[in-house]
Each structure stands twice: as C-alpha cells, then as structure tokens.
Amino acid sequence: MPFEFIISALVTLLVVVDPLGLVPAFLGITSDLPAKTRRNVALRACLIAAAILAGSALIGDWLLRTLSISLPAFRIAGGLLLFSIASEMVFGVRTERQSRQAEEAVEEHVRNIAAFPLAIPLMAGPGAITATVLLAGRDAGDPARLGLLLGVIAMVLMVCFIVFVLATPIARMLGNTANIVLSRLFGVLLAALAVQFVIDGVRAAMSA
C-alpha cells in the first residue's frame, strides 16, 4: 500500500540520514559563521543532498542494469552496507567519524562546506544513496511510487534544514546523553531494516 511505502521510506531515510545526529557536526563546521550565513549553508547543503538522492532514485535502477548488476544482488550488498552503518551507530563509531570529518573540513578550510562534508558524505553518503536505490527498486516502473519516494526525500531534507536552523537550541536541550541514546536506538532500528533488505534480496535471488 502507498501509505505503508511512505512510512517505510520515511523511517528508513530518517534513520540513515540521522538529522539529529548531524547536529554536532554541523555546529562544529559552522561555529565561526554568523547566523544568516549558517542558514544559507544549511539550505545549500540540503538542496545538494536532495539532488543527489533524487538522482539516485531516478537513475539508480538504470545504472544497475547498465552495469549488469541484478537488483537482488544490490539489495543484499546494500543491506550489508546499511547493517555496517547501523553497527557504527550502536557502538558509537559513527558519531566519532562524523566529528572527525567535520574537524578535517574546518582544518583544511574547505571553500564550500555545504557540498563537503555536509551534503557529501554526512547527509547523502553511501548509506543514504544505497537506501534510496533500494527503495526505488521495490516497485520499479511505478511512477506513482517513484513520485512518493521523491516526496519523502524532500520531507527528510526539509527536516534536516529545520534541525540545522535550530541546531544550537537542540544541542543544548538534548545534551550528550540523549544524543547517545537516540543514536543507539536508531542504530538498532536501521539494523533491522538492513536485515530485511538482505532477506528480500536472498528471496528474490532464489526465486529468479
């Protein structure tokens, strides 16, 4: 059902992108910027990430066919990749990696921090791209489902923009403990979704 697809896509992308988990990295990257510039950076990063994920949804299936990669094989590989990301979230590795990438961006004085590292790889990283292609491949050839997925991508990136604009009060309100608990919880949820992707891929491969 379309409603079930929307909920599944929304939960998957929200967990993979993890807007709340990006708050420390965003604050670290934009700490020396005025509020107006910070909003512009957040908007540009969200637009770039939305374009990347939308492109993945639109041409991901075509690219797989061009490379002679079956969708079941990509589902299995994508599920394993998402499970790896989930394990990083559960054991606290992902937050450390995001903070390290943010520090490297500041130290190297990256000219366009909206594109790197905010849009890529923090928002539209391998996990988000993989999840988008997998979701688009669930009902390949159905323009209605594809339109719903593009709408979900827009919603997720809108949530990211709102979180970035409110990053300072959110970080102050949640604190380190709440951020750690949410990251672990989202990690477990993402691990379950990843296992389901692998199961679907194995079933499709065996029935082919």
C-alpha positions as CSV (number, residue, x, y, z in Angstrom):
1,M,0.0,0.0,0.0
2,P,1.2,3.6,-0.7
3,F,0.9,4.6,2.9
4,E,3.0,1.7,4.1
5,F,5.6,2.5,1.4
6,I,5.7,6.1,2.6
7,I,6.2,5.1,6.2
8,S,8.8,2.6,5.3
9,A,10.7,5.1,3.1
10,L,10.4,7.9,5.6
11,V,11.7,5.8,8.5
12,T,14.5,4.3,6.5
13,L,15.8,7.6,5.2
14,L,15.4,9.5,8.5
15,V,17.3,6.8,10.3
16,V,20.1,6.6,7.6
17,V,20.5,10.4,7.3
18,D,20.0,10.9,11.0
19,P,19.3,14.7,11.2
20,L,19.7,14.9,15.0
21,G,23.0,13.0,14.8
22,L,24.3,15.6,12.4
23,V,23.8,18.5,14.8
24,P,27.3,18.2,16.5
25,A,29.0,18.0,13.1
26,F,27.0,21.0,11.7
27,L,27.8,23.1,14.7
28,G,31.5,22.2,14.5
29,I,31.7,23.1,10.8
30,T,29.8,26.4,11.0
31,S,30.8,27.5,14.5
32,D,32.7,30.6,13.2
33,L,29.9,31.7,10.8
34,P,27.1,34.3,11.5
35,A,23.5,33.1,11.8
36,K,22.5,34.2,8.3
37,T,25.4,32.5,6.7
38,R,24.8,29.4,8.7
39,R,21.2,29.3,7.4
40,N,22.5,29.7,3.8
41,V,25.0,26.9,4.2
42,A,22.2,24.6,5.7
43,L,19.9,25.4,2.8
44,R,22.5,24.8,0.1
45,A,23.7,21.6,1.8
46,C,20.1,20.3,1.9
47,L,19.5,21.2,-1.8
48,I,22.6,19.4,-2.9
49,A,21.8,16.3,-0.8
50,A,18.3,16.3,-2.2
51,A,19.5,16.5,-5.8
52,I,21.9,13.6,-5.1
53,L,19.3,11.4,-3.5
54,A,16.7,12.2,-6.1
55,G,19.1,11.4,-8.9
56,S,19.8,8.1,-7.2
57,A,16.1,7.3,-7.1
58,L,15.6,8.3,-10.8
59,I,18.6,6.6,-12.4
60,G,19.8,4.1,-9.8
61,D,17.9,1.2,-11.4
62,W,19.1,2.2,-14.9
63,L,22.6,2.3,-13.7
64,L,22.4,-1.1,-12.1
65,R,21.1,-2.5,-15.4
66,T,23.9,-0.8,-17.3
67,L,26.5,-2.4,-15.0
68,S,24.7,-5.8,-15.3
69,I,24.1,-5.8,-11.5
70,S,20.8,-7.5,-10.5
71,L,18.5,-5.8,-8.0
72,P,18.6,-8.8,-5.6
73,A,22.4,-8.6,-5.6
74,F,22.3,-4.9,-4.9
75,R,19.7,-5.4,-2.1
76,I,22.0,-7.9,-0.4
77,A,25.1,-5.7,-0.7
78,G,23.1,-2.6,0.3
79,G,21.6,-4.4,3.3
80,L,25.1,-5.4,4.4
81,L,26.3,-1.8,4.0
82,L,23.4,-0.4,6.0
83,F,24.0,-3.0,8.7
84,S,27.6,-1.8,8.9
85,I,26.4,1.7,9.3
86,A,23.9,0.6,12.0
87,S,26.6,-1.2,13.9
88,E,28.7,2.0,13.9
89,M,25.7,3.9,15.3
90,V,25.1,1.3,18.0
91,F,28.7,1.2,19.1
92,G,29.2,5.0,18.8
93,V,31.7,4.9,15.9
94,R,29.6,6.9,13.5
95,T,29.4,10.0,15.7
96,E,33.2,9.9,16.2
97,R,33.7,9.6,12.4
98,Q,31.3,12.5,11.6
99,S,33.1,14.7,14.2
100,R,36.5,13.8,12.7
101,Q,35.2,14.7,9.2
102,A,33.9,18.0,10.5
103,E,37.2,18.8,12.1
104,E,39.1,17.9,8.9
105,A,36.8,20.2,6.9
106,V,37.5,23.1,9.3
107,E,41.2,22.5,9.4
108,E,41.6,22.3,5.6
109,H,39.4,25.4,5.2
110,V,37.1,23.8,2.6
111,R,35.8,26.5,0.4
112,N,32.3,25.1,0.1
113,I,31.4,23.3,3.3
114,A,27.8,22.9,2.1
115,A,28.9,20.4,-0.5
116,F,31.6,18.8,1.6
117,P,31.3,17.5,4.2
118,L,27.7,18.4,4.9
119,A,25.9,17.2,1.7
120,I,28.6,14.6,1.0
121,P,29.2,12.4,2.9
122,L,27.3,13.3,6.0
123,M,23.8,13.7,4.5
124,A,23.9,11.9,1.1
125,G,26.5,9.4,1.9
126,P,26.8,5.8,0.7
127,G,24.2,4.6,3.2
128,A,21.6,7.1,2.1
129,I,22.2,6.6,-1.6
130,T,22.0,2.8,-1.2
131,A,18.8,3.1,0.8
132,T,17.3,5.4,-1.9
133,V,18.2,3.0,-4.7
134,L,16.8,0.0,-2.8
135,L,13.5,1.9,-2.1
136,A,13.2,3.0,-5.7
137,G,13.8,-0.6,-6.8
138,R,11.0,-2.1,-4.7
139,D,8.4,-1.2,-7.3
140,A,10.4,-0.4,-10.4
141,G,8.4,1.1,-13.2
142,D,5.7,2.5,-10.9
143,P,5.8,6.3,-11.4
144,A,3.4,6.9,-8.5
145,R,5.7,5.1,-6.1
146,L,8.7,7.0,-7.5
147,G,6.8,10.3,-7.0
148,L,6.1,9.3,-3.4
149,L,9.7,8.5,-2.8
150,L,10.8,11.9,-4.2
151,G,8.3,13.5,-1.9
152,V,9.8,11.5,1.1
153,I,13.3,12.6,0.1
154,A,12.1,16.3,0.1
155,M,10.5,15.8,3.5
156,V,13.6,14.3,5.0
157,L,15.9,17.0,3.7
158,M,13.3,19.6,5.0
159,V,13.6,18.0,8.4
160,C,17.4,18.3,8.1
161,F,17.2,22.0,7.2
162,I,14.9,22.7,10.2
163,V,17.2,20.8,12.5
164,F,20.2,22.7,11.2
165,V,18.5,26.1,11.7
166,L,17.6,25.0,15.3
167,A,20.9,23.2,15.9
168,T,22.1,25.3,18.8
169,P,19.0,25.1,21.0
170,I,18.6,21.4,20.0
171,A,22.1,20.5,21.1
172,R,21.7,22.4,24.3
173,M,18.3,20.8,25.0
174,L,19.3,17.2,24.2
175,G,22.7,17.1,25.7
176,N,25.3,14.3,25.2
177,T,23.3,11.6,27.0
178,A,20.1,12.0,24.9
179,N,22.2,12.1,21.7
180,I,23.9,8.8,22.6
181,V,20.6,7.1,23.5
182,L,18.9,8.2,20.2
183,S,21.9,7.2,18.1
184,R,21.8,3.7,19.7
185,L,18.1,3.4,19.3
186,F,18.1,4.5,15.6
187,G,21.1,2.1,15.0
188,V,19.1,-0.9,16.2
189,L,16.1,0.1,14.0
190,L,18.4,0.6,11.0
191,A,20.0,-2.9,11.6
192,A,16.5,-4.5,11.5
193,L,15.7,-2.7,8.2
194,A,19.1,-3.8,6.8
195,V,18.5,-7.4,7.7
196,Q,15.1,-7.1,5.9
197,F,16.8,-5.8,2.8
198,V,19.1,-8.8,2.8
199,I,16.2,-11.3,3.3
200,D,14.3,-9.7,0.4
201,G,17.4,-9.9,-1.8
202,V,18.0,-13.6,-1.0
203,R,14.4,-14.5,-1.6
204,A,14.3,-12.6,-4.9
205,A,17.6,-14.3,-6.0
206,M,16.4,-17.8,-5.1
207,S,13.1,-17.3,-6.9
208,A,14.7,-15.9,-10.1
